[in-house]
Amino acid sequence: MHHTVKPRSPRRPPGAALLLRAVPSLEPTTQCLMKRTLALVATAALLSAGLSLAVGRAAAATSSAASNLPSLTLAMNGKSITVGGTLQSGAVNVVSTVTQETQGRPALVRLNPGVSFAQAEAAVQAHGGDFNYLDPYGSLVFSTVANRGVTSAQTSLQAGNYVAADLSGHAHPPNALFTVTQAAGPATLPAPQATMQTIEFGFRGPRQLHDGELVRFQNDGFLVHMIAAIGAKNADTAAKLTAMLKAGKDHRAQRLATAFLVFDAGLSPGEMQQQVITAKPGIYVLACFMNTQDGREYTQLGMERTIRITK
């Protein structure tokens, strides 16, 4: 199906003119998860009615390979975010520690050379919170959900200036500026056992993932995308859930959901992160809940995919 949208920039191909709105919180309450906009960096959009979130299971594991990677640490307490560890280019294990709040939503934005945080922030705010306008000022290179305690995921960082932010529903998200220097011998990420990719407007990758395997989540599209997974009782329920999402009936879809996982909470084009998944085996519907310029969720454009997670 062809979708006519208003182009934003000649730098993007025609299909990439669809714009996103991101939302600020993972609080398991009603109605607000798709409606408010953060004024910092892109993050996960969730079902507009509250779901029982199981994001901690998807983000909590650390692979044995991660122990060999340098660690970049993020400490969040709801009021501040502190960056520490190895601030050098190359592969890193991002270790998030959350205290004094139920969940943190750590995100890393790499600023392009010569760009200030104020410029990048202003570009997003000037366009109604559309974080695709972070380009050409920077990129969202890491974004996840971290329950209280310690969680980890892996990514690869270029040398440059960065902003770390905690996007857990704060009106003014805590943030910290830091610099990643060029490493003499940058570490490399361990090879994933599977890769799931986002494009406009769909997913590429295996139909089956395995509990306990290292999976890479990668944005190969031209827009910011996220990867959420909605648990379904069986294949028939997954089909019904998918149909409801395509019809924009999120309230009805959420009644069928048995779990809600966030594998990546929003990445700029060309970016990726990876983690060991520890999701309960079963059937899941992958979905991207970013919004188009006319207010439709990407799910209404067919951005769903049914997969199975096995032992």
C-alpha positions as a Markdown table, in Angstrom:
| # | Residue | x | y | z |
|---|---|---|---|---|
| 1 | Met | 0.0 | 0.0 | 0.0 |
| 2 | His | 1.2 | 3.5 | -0.8 |
| 3 | His | 1.1 | 6.1 | 2.0 |
| 4 | Thr | 1.3 | 9.7 | 1.0 |
| 5 | Val | 3.1 | 11.8 | 3.6 |
| 6 | Lys | 4.6 | 15.3 | 3.7 |
| 7 | Pro | 8.3 | 15.1 | 2.9 |
| 8 | Arg | 10.6 | 16.6 | 5.6 |
| 9 | Ser | 14.0 | 16.7 | 4.0 |
| 10 | Pro | 15.5 | 16.0 | 0.6 |
| 11 | Arg | 18.3 | 14.1 | 2.4 |
| 12 | Arg | 15.8 | 11.2 | 3.0 |
| 13 | Pro | 14.2 | 8.8 | 0.5 |
| 14 | Pro | 10.4 | 9.3 | -0.1 |
| 15 | Gly | 9.3 | 6.6 | 2.4 |
| 16 | Ala | 11.4 | 8.1 | 5.1 |
| 17 | Ala | 9.3 | 11.3 | 5.5 |
| 18 | Leu | 7.0 | 9.5 | 8.1 |
| 19 | Leu | 7.7 | 11.1 | 11.4 |
| 20 | Leu | 7.7 | 9.7 | 14.9 |
| 21 | Arg | 6.5 | 10.8 | 18.2 |
| 22 | Ala | 8.1 | 9.1 | 21.2 |
| 23 | Val | 6.6 | 8.8 | 24.7 |
| 24 | Pro | 8.1 | 9.2 | 28.1 |
| 25 | Ser | 7.3 | 6.5 | 30.5 |
| 26 | Leu | 7.0 | 2.8 | 31.2 |
| 27 | Glu | 4.6 | 3.3 | 34.1 |
| 28 | Pro | 2.1 | 0.5 | 34.0 |
| 29 | Thr | -1.0 | 2.8 | 34.3 |
| 30 | Thr | -3.6 | 3.6 | 31.7 |
| 31 | Gln | -4.0 | 5.8 | 28.7 |
| 32 | Cys | -0.8 | 7.9 | 28.7 |
| 33 | Leu | 1.8 | 5.7 | 27.2 |
| 34 | Met | 1.4 | 6.8 | 23.6 |
| 35 | Lys | 0.4 | 10.5 | 24.1 |
| 36 | Arg | 3.2 | 12.6 | 25.8 |
| 37 | Thr | 6.4 | 13.6 | 24.1 |
| 38 | Leu | 9.9 | 13.8 | 25.7 |
| 39 | Ala | 12.0 | 16.8 | 24.8 |
| 40 | Leu | 15.3 | 15.0 | 24.9 |
| 41 | Val | 15.9 | 11.8 | 22.9 |
| 42 | Ala | 13.9 | 9.1 | 21.3 |
| 43 | Thr | 12.6 | 6.1 | 23.3 |
| 44 | Ala | 10.2 | 3.3 | 23.3 |
| 45 | Ala | 6.5 | 3.9 | 22.6 |
| 46 | Leu | 4.2 | 1.5 | 24.4 |
| 47 | Leu | 0.6 | 0.4 | 24.1 |
| 48 | Ser | -1.7 | 3.2 | 25.0 |
| 49 | Ala | -3.4 | 1.1 | 27.7 |
| 50 | Gly | -1.3 | -0.4 | 30.5 |
| 51 | Leu | 0.2 | -3.8 | 30.1 |
| 52 | Ser | 1.9 | -6.0 | 32.6 |
| 53 | Leu | 5.4 | -5.3 | 31.6 |
| 54 | Ala | 8.0 | -8.0 | 31.5 |
| 55 | Val | 10.9 | -5.9 | 30.3 |
| 56 | Gly | 13.2 | -6.9 | 33.1 |
| 57 | Arg | 13.3 | -10.4 | 31.9 |
| 58 | Ala | 14.4 | -9.3 | 28.5 |
| 59 | Ala | 17.1 | -7.0 | 29.7 |
| 60 | Ala | 18.5 | -8.6 | 32.8 |
| 61 | Ala | 20.9 | -11.2 | 31.5 |
| 62 | Thr | 24.6 | -10.7 | 30.7 |
| 63 | Ser | 26.3 | -13.1 | 28.3 |
| 64 | Ser | 29.6 | -14.7 | 29.3 |
| 65 | Ala | 31.1 | -12.8 | 26.4 |
| 66 | Ala | 30.1 | -9.5 | 28.0 |
| 67 | Ser | 32.5 | -10.2 | 30.9 |
| 68 | Asn | 35.3 | -9.7 | 28.4 |
| 69 | Leu | 34.1 | -6.3 | 27.2 |
| 70 | Pro | 34.9 | -3.0 | 28.8 |
| 71 | Ser | 32.0 | -1.7 | 30.9 |
| 72 | Leu | 30.3 | 1.7 | 30.6 |
| 73 | Thr | 28.2 | 2.2 | 33.8 |
| 74 | Leu | 25.0 | 4.2 | 34.1 |
| 75 | Ala | 23.7 | 4.9 | 37.7 |
| 76 | Met | 20.1 | 6.3 | 37.9 |
| 77 | Asn | 18.1 | 7.2 | 40.9 |
| 78 | Gly | 15.2 | 9.1 | 39.4 |
| 79 | Lys | 16.9 | 12.5 | 39.9 |
| 80 | Ser | 20.3 | 12.1 | 38.3 |
| 81 | Ile | 22.2 | 9.8 | 35.9 |
| 82 | Thr | 26.0 | 9.3 | 36.4 |
| 83 | Val | 28.3 | 7.9 | 33.7 |
| 84 | Gly | 31.4 | 5.9 | 34.6 |
| 85 | Gly | 33.5 | 3.0 | 33.6 |
| 86 | Thr | 35.6 | 2.7 | 30.4 |
| 87 | Leu | 34.8 | 5.7 | 28.2 |
| 88 | Gln | 36.7 | 4.6 | 25.1 |
| 89 | Ser | 35.6 | 3.7 | 21.6 |
| 90 | Gly | 34.6 | 0.2 | 20.6 |
| 91 | Ala | 32.4 | -2.5 | 22.0 |
| 92 | Val | 31.1 | -1.9 | 25.6 |
| 93 | Asn | 28.9 | -3.7 | 28.0 |
| 94 | Val | 26.5 | -1.0 | 29.2 |
| 95 | Val | 25.7 | -1.8 | 32.9 |
| 96 | Ser | 22.7 | 0.1 | 34.2 |
| 97 | Thr | 22.1 | 0.4 | 38.0 |
| 98 | Val | 18.7 | 1.7 | 39.0 |
| 99 | Thr | 17.8 | 2.8 | 42.6 |
| 100 | Gln | 15.0 | 4.9 | 44.1 |
| 101 | Glu | 12.8 | 4.4 | 41.0 |
| 102 | Thr | 10.9 | 1.3 | 39.8 |
| 103 | Gln | 12.4 | 1.5 | 36.3 |
| 104 | Gly | 15.0 | 3.5 | 34.5 |
| 105 | Arg | 15.1 | 4.1 | 30.8 |
| 106 | Pro | 18.8 | 4.7 | 30.0 |
| 107 | Ala | 19.6 | 6.2 | 26.6 |
| 108 | Leu | 22.8 | 7.4 | 24.9 |
| 109 | Val | 22.9 | 10.1 | 22.2 |
| 110 | Arg | 26.1 | 10.6 | 20.2 |
| 111 | Leu | 26.4 | 14.3 | 19.1 |
| 112 | Asn | 27.9 | 14.9 | 15.7 |
| 113 | Pro | 31.2 | 16.8 | 15.6 |
| 114 | Gly | 30.8 | 20.5 | 16.3 |
| 115 | Val | 27.2 | 20.1 | 17.7 |
| 116 | Ser | 26.2 | 21.1 | 21.2 |
| 117 | Phe | 23.6 | 19.3 | 23.3 |
| 118 | Ala | 21.6 | 22.6 | 23.2 |
| 119 | Gln | 21.4 | 22.5 | 19.4 |
| 120 | Ala | 20.3 | 18.9 | 19.3 |
| 121 | Glu | 17.7 | 19.4 | 22.0 |
| 122 | Ala | 16.4 | 22.5 | 20.3 |
| 123 | Ala | 16.0 | 20.7 | 17.0 |
| 124 | Val | 13.9 | 18.0 | 18.6 |
| 125 | Gln | 11.8 | 20.5 | 20.6 |
| 126 | Ala | 11.2 | 22.7 | 17.6 |
| 127 | His | 9.5 | 19.9 | 15.7 |
| 128 | Gly | 7.1 | 18.8 | 18.3 |
| 129 | Gly | 9.3 | 16.2 | 19.9 |
| 130 | Asp | 10.0 | 14.4 | 16.6 |
| 131 | Phe | 13.3 | 12.7 | 17.3 |
| 132 | Asn | 14.0 | 12.0 | 13.6 |
| 133 | Tyr | 15.1 | 15.7 | 13.7 |
| 134 | Leu | 18.0 | 14.6 | 15.8 |
| 135 | Asp | 19.6 | 14.0 | 12.4 |
| 136 | Pro | 21.8 | 15.8 | 11.4 |
| 137 | Tyr | 22.8 | 16.8 | 15.0 |
| 138 | Gly | 23.3 | 13.3 | 16.4 |
| 139 | Ser | 22.1 | 9.8 | 16.7 |
| 140 | Leu | 20.3 | 7.7 | 19.4 |
| 141 | Val | 22.8 | 4.9 | 19.7 |
| 142 | Phe | 21.5 | 3.0 | 22.8 |
| 143 | Ser | 18.1 | 2.9 | 24.5 |
| 144 | Thr | 16.6 | 0.3 | 26.8 |
| 145 | Val | 14.6 | -0.4 | 29.8 |
| 146 | Ala | 16.2 | -1.2 | 33.2 |
| 147 | Asn | 14.3 | -2.4 | 36.2 |
| 148 | Arg | 15.5 | -1.6 | 39.7 |
| 149 | Gly | 18.8 | -3.3 | 40.3 |
| 150 | Val | 21.5 | -4.1 | 37.7 |
| 151 | Thr | 20.9 | -4.9 | 34.1 |
| 152 | Ser | 23.1 | -4.9 | 31.0 |
| 153 | Ala | 23.2 | -4.8 | 27.2 |
| 154 | Gln | 26.0 | -4.4 | 24.7 |
| 155 | Thr | 26.7 | -1.8 | 22.0 |
| 156 | Ser | 29.6 | -0.3 | 20.1 |
| 157 | Leu | 30.5 | 3.4 | 20.6 |
| 158 | Gln | 32.4 | 5.7 | 18.3 |
| 159 | Ala | 34.7 | 8.4 | 19.7 |
| 160 | Gly | 32.9 | 11.6 | 20.3 |
| 161 | Asn | 30.7 | 13.6 | 22.6 |
| 162 | Tyr | 27.6 | 12.0 | 24.1 |
| 163 | Val | 24.6 | 12.7 | 26.3 |
| 164 | Ala | 23.3 | 10.0 | 28.7 |
| 165 | Ala | 19.7 | 10.4 | 29.8 |
| 166 | Asp | 17.1 | 8.6 | 32.0 |
| 167 | Leu | 13.8 | 8.8 | 30.3 |
| 168 | Ser | 11.5 | 7.3 | 32.9 |
| 169 | Gly | 8.6 | 9.7 | 32.8 |
| 170 | His | 10.5 | 12.7 | 33.9 |
| 171 | Ala | 9.3 | 16.1 | 32.8 |
| 172 | His | 12.9 | 17.1 | 32.6 |
| 173 | Pro | 14.9 | 13.9 | 32.2 |
| 174 | Pro | 18.2 | 13.7 | 34.1 |
| 175 | Asn | 21.1 | 13.9 | 31.7 |
| 176 | Ala | 24.8 | 14.0 | 31.7 |
| 177 | Leu | 27.4 | 14.9 | 29.1 |
| 178 | Phe | 30.5 | 12.8 | 28.6 |
| 179 | Thr | 33.2 | 12.1 | 26.0 |
| 180 | Val | 34.3 | 8.8 | 24.5 |
| 181 | Thr | 37.9 | 8.8 | 23.5 |
| 182 | Gln | 39.5 | 6.8 | 20.7 |
| 183 | Ala | 40.8 | 3.5 | 22.0 |
| 184 | Ala | 44.2 | 2.3 | 20.8 |
| 185 | Gly | 42.7 | -1.2 | 20.3 |
| 186 | Pro | 38.9 | -1.0 | 20.3 |
| 187 | Ala | 37.1 | -4.0 | 21.6 |
| 188 | Thr | 34.7 | -5.8 | 19.2 |
| 189 | Leu | 31.3 | -7.1 | 20.0 |
| 190 | Pro | 30.8 | -10.9 | 20.2 |
| 191 | Ala | 29.0 | -12.3 | 17.2 |
| 192 | Pro | 25.3 | -12.6 | 17.9 |
| 193 | Gln | 23.5 | -15.9 | 17.5 |
| 194 | Ala | 20.6 | -14.1 | 15.8 |
| 195 | Thr | 19.9 | -10.6 | 14.4 |
| 196 | Met | 16.5 | -8.9 | 14.3 |
| 197 | Gln | 16.3 | -5.8 | 12.0 |
| 198 | Thr | 13.8 | -3.0 | 11.6 |
| 199 | Ile | 13.0 | -1.4 | 8.3 |
| 200 | Glu | 10.1 | 0.7 | 6.9 |
| 201 | Phe | 7.7 | -0.8 | 7.9 |
| 202 | Gly | 8.5 | -4.2 | 9.1 |
| 203 | Phe | 11.0 | -6.6 | 10.6 |
| 204 | Arg | 13.6 | -8.9 | 9.1 |
| 205 | Gly | 15.2 | -11.8 | 10.9 |
| 206 | Pro | 14.4 | -15.3 | 12.2 |
| 207 | Arg | 10.9 | -16.4 | 13.1 |
| 208 | Gln | 12.3 | -18.2 | 16.1 |
| 209 | Leu | 14.6 | -17.0 | 18.9 |
| 210 | His | 15.9 | -19.0 | 21.8 |
| 211 | Asp | 15.8 | -18.2 | 25.4 |
| 212 | Gly | 19.4 | -17.5 | 26.6 |
| 213 | Glu | 20.9 | -16.6 | 23.2 |
| 214 | Leu | 22.7 | -13.4 | 22.3 |
| 215 | Val | 20.4 | -11.4 | 19.9 |
| 216 | Arg | 21.3 | -8.2 | 18.0 |
| 217 | Phe | 18.6 | -5.6 | 17.5 |
| 218 | Gln | 19.5 | -3.4 | 14.5 |
| 219 | Asn | 17.8 | -0.5 | 12.7 |
| 220 | Asp | 18.3 | -0.8 | 9.0 |
| 221 | Gly | 15.7 | 1.7 | 8.1 |
| 222 | Phe | 15.6 | 5.5 | 7.5 |
| 223 | Leu | 13.6 | 6.4 | 10.6 |
| 224 | Val | 13.9 | 5.8 | 14.3 |
| 225 | His | 12.5 | 2.4 | 15.2 |
| 226 | Met | 12.0 | 0.4 | 18.3 |
| 227 | Ile | 11.4 | -3.4 | 18.9 |
| 228 | Ala | 8.8 | -4.4 | 21.4 |
| 229 | Ala | 7.4 | -7.9 | 21.8 |
| 230 | Ile | 3.8 | -8.7 | 23.0 |
| 231 | Gly | 3.2 | -12.1 | 24.4 |
| 232 | Ala | 0.2 | -14.1 | 23.0 |
| 233 | Lys | -1.5 | -17.2 | 24.4 |
| 234 | Asn | -1.2 | -19.0 | 21.0 |
| 235 | Ala | -0.9 | -18.5 | 17.3 |
| 236 | Asp | -4.6 | -17.7 | 16.8 |
| 237 | Thr | -4.5 | -15.0 | 19.6 |
| 238 | Ala | -1.3 | -13.6 | 18.0 |
| 239 | Ala | -3.2 | -13.2 | 14.7 |
| 240 | Lys | -6.1 | -11.5 | 16.4 |
| 241 | Leu | -3.7 | -9.2 | 18.3 |
| 242 | Thr | -2.0 | -8.3 | 15.1 |
| 243 | Ala | -5.3 | -7.5 | 13.3 |
| 244 | Met | -6.3 | -5.2 | 16.2 |
| 245 | Leu | -3.0 | -3.4 | 16.1 |
| 246 | Lys | -3.3 | -2.9 | 12.4 |
| 247 | Ala | -6.8 | -1.5 | 12.9 |
| 248 | Gly | -5.5 | 0.9 | 15.6 |
| 249 | Lys | -7.5 | -0.9 | 18.3 |
| 250 | Asp | -4.7 | -0.9 | 21.0 |
| 251 | His | -7.2 | -1.1 | 23.9 |
| 252 | Arg | -8.6 | -4.3 | 22.6 |
| 253 | Ala | -5.2 | -5.7 | 21.7 |
| 254 | Gln | -3.8 | -5.2 | 25.2 |
| 255 | Arg | -6.5 | -7.4 | 26.6 |
| 256 | Leu | -5.0 | -10.3 | 24.7 |
| 257 | Ala | -1.4 | -9.7 | 25.8 |
| 258 | Thr | 0.3 | -11.9 | 28.3 |
| 259 | Ala | 3.5 | -10.0 | 28.5 |
| 260 | Phe | 5.3 | -6.9 | 27.1 |
| 261 | Leu | 9.0 | -7.0 | 26.4 |
| 262 | Val | 11.2 | -4.1 | 25.1 |
| 263 | Phe | 14.2 | -5.4 | 23.2 |
| 264 | Asp | 15.3 | -1.9 | 22.1 |
| 265 | Ala | 13.5 | 1.3 | 23.2 |
| 266 | Gly | 14.4 | 3.3 | 20.1 |
| 267 | Leu | 17.4 | 3.5 | 17.8 |
| 268 | Ser | 18.5 | 5.9 | 15.1 |
| 269 | Pro | 19.1 | 4.5 | 11.5 |
| 270 | Gly | 22.2 | 2.4 | 11.3 |
| 271 | Glu | 22.5 | 1.8 | 15.1 |
| 272 | Met | 22.2 | -1.5 | 17.0 |
| 273 | Gln | 22.5 | -3.0 | 20.4 |
| 274 | Gln | 22.4 | -6.6 | 21.6 |
| 275 | Gln | 21.6 | -8.6 | 24.7 |
| 276 | Val | 21.0 | -12.1 | 26.0 |
| 277 | Ile | 17.3 | -12.6 | 26.0 |
| 278 | Thr | 15.7 | -14.4 | 28.9 |
| 279 | Ala | 12.0 | -14.2 | 27.8 |
| 280 | Lys | 9.5 | -16.9 | 28.8 |
| 281 | Pro | 9.2 | -19.3 | 25.9 |
| 282 | Gly | 6.1 | -18.8 | 23.8 |
| 283 | Ile | 4.6 | -16.8 | 21.0 |
| 284 | Tyr | 5.2 | -13.1 | 20.7 |
| 285 | Val | 4.2 | -10.3 | 18.3 |
| 286 | Leu | 7.0 | -7.9 | 17.5 |
| 287 | Ala | 5.8 | -4.3 | 17.1 |
| 288 | Cys | 7.0 | -0.8 | 16.6 |
| 289 | Phe | 4.8 | 1.8 | 18.2 |
| 290 | Met | 6.4 | 5.0 | 16.8 |
| 291 | Asn | 3.9 | 7.4 | 15.2 |
| 292 | Thr | 3.6 | 8.8 | 11.7 |
| 293 | Gln | 3.1 | 12.5 | 11.0 |
| 294 | Asp | -0.6 | 12.0 | 10.7 |
| 295 | Gly | -0.8 | 10.2 | 14.1 |
| 296 | Arg | -0.9 | 6.6 | 13.0 |
| 297 | Glu | 1.3 | 4.1 | 14.8 |
| 298 | Tyr | 3.7 | 2.1 | 12.7 |
| 299 | Thr | 1.7 | -1.0 | 13.6 |
| 300 | Gln | -1.1 | 0.5 | 11.5 |
| 301 | Leu | 1.2 | 0.4 | 8.6 |
| 302 | Gly | 1.9 | -3.3 | 9.1 |
| 303 | Met | 4.9 | -3.2 | 11.4 |
| 304 | Glu | 4.2 | -6.4 | 13.3 |
| 305 | Arg | 5.7 | -9.8 | 13.1 |
| 306 | Thr | 4.9 | -13.1 | 14.9 |
| 307 | Ile | 7.8 | -15.0 | 16.3 |
| 308 | Arg | 8.3 | -17.9 | 18.7 |
| 309 | Ile | 10.8 | -17.9 | 21.6 |
| 310 | Thr | 11.8 | -21.4 | 22.6 |
| 311 | Lys | 14.2 | -22.9 | 25.1 |
